[in-house]
Amino acid sequence: MSGRTDLQPWGAATAASWSRRPGNLHGKYHQKAAFTLMSLSVAVVLSLLAILVIVALSIYAWRLWREVERRKAFREDEVARANQNCIESLHALSQAMLERQVDMVEGALRCKVLLDIIDYRLTEQDTWKVFREVQAEAGHLHTHQARRELSPRERYREDREREAIAGRYERSLYLAAAALQAFCLERGECGGSRVAH
């Protein structure tokens, strides 16, 4: 050791000299090229990953859209079937009202419920407004099991009240039932299955 402090060990000096040679792979130019090549390959891989993610999300979104459309069609079919069932029930009920096979007040209350299921605005029409009026007057009267649980005296009192309401609205209820027949025949033939004549 001569006492010089600027001398490097042989390995470090050799590596430093090699890195300055123009043809050396470890030179600055080649380091930049290697870094650029690595950056390019990383960019390609990231781009491919992004494309795969976009494709996967697109497929997922398409499947969700198809499911929404399927459920929408199912709901529309359910509503159409429910409406058709209501129309068939209205046809039978209005026929029974016309033939006096059912109590007119009870028939009016049931018609109101069925028309409301189809479209609540139907009972706002002049033809069927009577159903709303009858419901307003007879809505408090007991029906079904609740009626059976009444004492004979209470049942008699409600029957008298029901008869009075039916007497006041008899003509209007008859006309409304006749209009329901035409409505049901029109809707039944247009709605898919025909209403039995």
C-alpha positions in Angstrom: 0.0 0.0 0.0 1.6 3.2 -1.1 -0.6 5.5 0.9 -2.7 6.7 -2.0 -6.3 7.0 -1.0 -7.8 7.6 -4.5 -7.0 4.1 -5.6 -10.0 1.8 -5.8 -9.9 -1.9 -5.4 -9.3 -3.8 -8.6 -12.9 -5.0 -8.9 -14.5 -1.6 -8.6 -12.0 0.0 -11.0 -12.6 -2.7 -13.5 -16.4 -2.4 -13.3 -16.1 1.4 -13.7 -13.9 1.1 -16.7 -16.2 -1.4 -18.3 -19.2 0.8 -17.9 -17.5 3.6 -19.8 -16.8 1.4 -22.9 -19.1 2.1 -25.9 -19.9 -1.5 -26.6 -20.6 -2.5 -23.1 -24.2 -3.6 -22.3 -24.0 -1.8 -19.0 -23.4 1.6 -20.5 -25.8 4.5 -20.0 -27.2 4.3 -23.5 -28.0 0.6 -23.1 -29.4 1.1 -19.7 -31.9 3.7 -21.2 -32.7 1.2 -24.0 -33.3 -1.6 -21.5 -35.5 0.7 -19.4 -37.5 1.8 -22.5 -37.9 -1.8 -23.6 -39.0 -2.8 -20.1 -41.4 0.2 -20.0 -42.8 -0.8 -23.4 -43.4 -4.4 -22.3 -45.0 -3.2 -19.0 -47.2 -0.8 -21.0 -48.3 -3.6 -23.4 -49.1 -5.9 -20.5 -51.0 -3.2 -18.7 -52.9 -2.3 -21.9 -53.8 -6.0 -22.4 -55.0 -6.2 -18.8 -57.0 -3.0 -19.3 -58.6 -4.5 -22.5 -59.4 -7.7 -20.6 -61.0 -5.8 -17.8 -63.0 -3.7 -20.2 -64.2 -6.8 -22.1 -65.0 -8.6 -18.8 -67.0 -5.6 -17.5 -68.8 -5.3 -20.9 -69.8 -8.9 -20.8 -71.0 -8.5 -17.2 -72.9 -5.3 -18.1 -74.5 -7.1 -21.0 -75.6 -10.0 -18.8 -77.1 -7.6 -16.3 -79.0 -5.7 -19.0 -80.3 -9.1 -20.3 -81.5 -10.0 -16.8 -83.2 -6.6 -16.3 -85.0 -7.0 -19.7 -86.0 -10.6 -18.8 -87.4 -9.4 -15.4 -89.2 -6.5 -17.1 -90.8 -8.9 -19.6 -91.8 -11.2 -16.8 -93.3 -8.4 -14.8 -95.3 -7.2 -17.9 -96.5 -10.7 -18.5 -97.6 -11.0 -14.9 -99.5 -7.7 -15.1 -101.1 -8.8 -18.4 -102.1 -12.2 -16.8 -103.5 -10.5 -13.7 -105.5 -8.0 -15.8 -106.8 -10.8 -17.9 -107.9 -12.7 -14.8 -109.6 -9.5 -13.5 -111.4 -9.1 -16.8 -112.6 -12.6 -16.8 -113.8 -12.2 -13.2 -115.5 -8.9 -14.0 -117.2 -10.5 -17.0 -118.6 -13.3 -14.8 -119.5 -10.9 -11.9 -121.2 -8.3 -14.2 -123.2 -11.1 -15.9 -124.3 -12.4 -12.4 -125.3 -8.8 -11.5 -127.4 -8.5 -14.7 -129.1 -11.8 -14.0 -129.6 -10.8 -10.3 -127.7 -13.8 -9.2 -125.6 -11.8 -6.8 -126.4 -9.0 -4.4 -125.9 -5.7 -6.3 -124.0 -4.0 -3.5 -121.7 -7.0 -3.0 -121.2 -7.1 -6.8 -120.5 -3.4 -6.9 -117.9 -3.7 -4.1 -116.1 -6.6 -5.9 -116.3 -4.7 -9.3 -114.6 -1.7 -7.7 -111.7 -3.8 -6.4 -111.2 -5.6 -9.7 -111.3 -2.3 -11.7 -108.8 -0.8 -9.3 -106.5 -3.7 -10.0 -106.6 -3.1 -13.7 -106.5 0.7 -13.5 -107.8 2.8 -10.6 -108.8 5.6 -13.0 -111.5 3.4 -14.5 -113.8 4.0 -11.5 -113.4 7.7 -12.1 -115.3 7.4 -15.4 -119.0 8.3 -15.3 -120.0 4.8 -16.3 -118.4 3.2 -13.3 -118.4 6.0 -10.8 -121.4 4.3 -9.2 -119.0 1.6 -7.9 -117.1 4.3 -5.9 -120.3 5.8 -4.6 -121.6 2.4 -3.4 -118.3 1.6 -1.8 -118.3 5.0 0.0 -121.8 4.1 1.4 -121.3 0.4 2.0 -117.6 0.2 2.8 -118.3 -0.1 6.6 -120.7 -3.1 6.1 -119.2 -6.5 7.1 -118.5 -9.2 4.6 -117.3 -12.8 4.5 -116.2 -14.2 7.9 -116.8 -10.9 9.7 -120.5 -11.0 8.5 -120.9 -14.5 9.8 -119.6 -13.5 13.2 -122.3 -10.8 13.6 -125.3 -11.5 15.8 -128.6 -12.1 13.9 -129.9 -8.7 14.9 -126.7 -6.9 13.5 -126.8 -9.0 10.4 -130.5 -8.1 9.8 -129.7 -4.4 10.3 -126.8 -4.5 7.8 -128.9 -6.4 5.3 -131.6 -3.7 5.5 -128.9 -1.0 5.0 -127.5 -3.0 2.0 -131.0 -3.3 0.5 -131.5 0.4 0.9 -128.2 1.2 -0.9 -129.1 -1.3 -3.7 -132.5 0.3 -4.1 -131.0 3.8 -4.5 -128.4 2.7 -7.0 -130.2 -0.1 -8.8 -130.6 1.5 -12.2 -127.0 2.9 -12.2 -125.6 -0.5 -11.1 -127.5 -2.3 -13.8 -126.1 0.1 -16.5 -122.6 -0.1 -15.0 -122.8 -4.0 -15.2 -124.0 -3.8 -18.8 -121.1 -1.5 -19.6 -118.7 -3.9 -17.9 -119.9 -6.7 -20.2 -119.0 -4.6 -23.3 -115.7 -3.6 -21.7 -114.8 -7.2 -20.8 -115.7 -8.5 -24.3 -113.6 -5.8 -25.9 -110.6 -6.2 -23.5 -110.9 -10.0 -23.5 -110.7 -10.3 -27.3 -107.9 -7.8 -27.6 -106.0 -9.0 -24.5 -105.1 -12.5 -25.7 -107.6 -15.1 -24.4 -111.2 -14.6 -25.2 -113.7 -14.0 -22.5 -116.4 -16.8 -22.7 -119.6 -15.5 -24.2 
